[in-house]
Amino acid sequence: MLREPAMRASDVDREAAVDLLRNHHDQGRLTLDEFTDRVGSAYGAVTLGELAVLLKDLPPPEHLEYEVEVLRAAARNPGLAARNAVPPLAVPRPAPRPAPYSAPAPPPQYAEPERRGTTARQLMRGLWTAVLAVTFVNTVIWLLVLVSQGPVYFWPIWVFGPPAALLGAVELCLHRHPENGAAG
């Protein structure tokens, strides 16, 4: 089937025309204003003839030269056209391009990097919690003894002091050497 200028243009035809216009603009045959005007007209075209008008002053792409010559020969000799009809041109649809004035894309969401030393932090937090809990229980017992018997030596300091000194030294080492995983 020959493609007549009065035939209605499809979306594929319009996209193919815009793609050809883009190629000619990239090669310097069209200024930016001409390109913009012709692209607007291409998207508004209803017939193949309207698309052809947009491309008539531009050379055809190399892969279309043969088809153009066949169409010209068919126009000169209508009897030959019936025997050598050119099927519709199958132009692959280009990938959709983003709108020129679209909203900015949201920033990419990156996965949280795996934190090294999470177990060391959790272990230190657990040890401090245990030392403070035992110290709290001993301090409550000391307060009960203080209320019932009078002034008593503050012995819970011995429950808290040595473990706190040891845990403090470990915390200091881990903060000085973050590659061991507890600093943060």
PyMOL commands that set and color helices and strands:
alter all, ss='L'
color gray80, all
select helices_A, chain A and resi 11-26+32-44+48-55+62-76+78-83+118-149+156-176+178-180
alter helices_A, ss='H'
color red, helices_A
deselect
rebuild
show_as cartoon
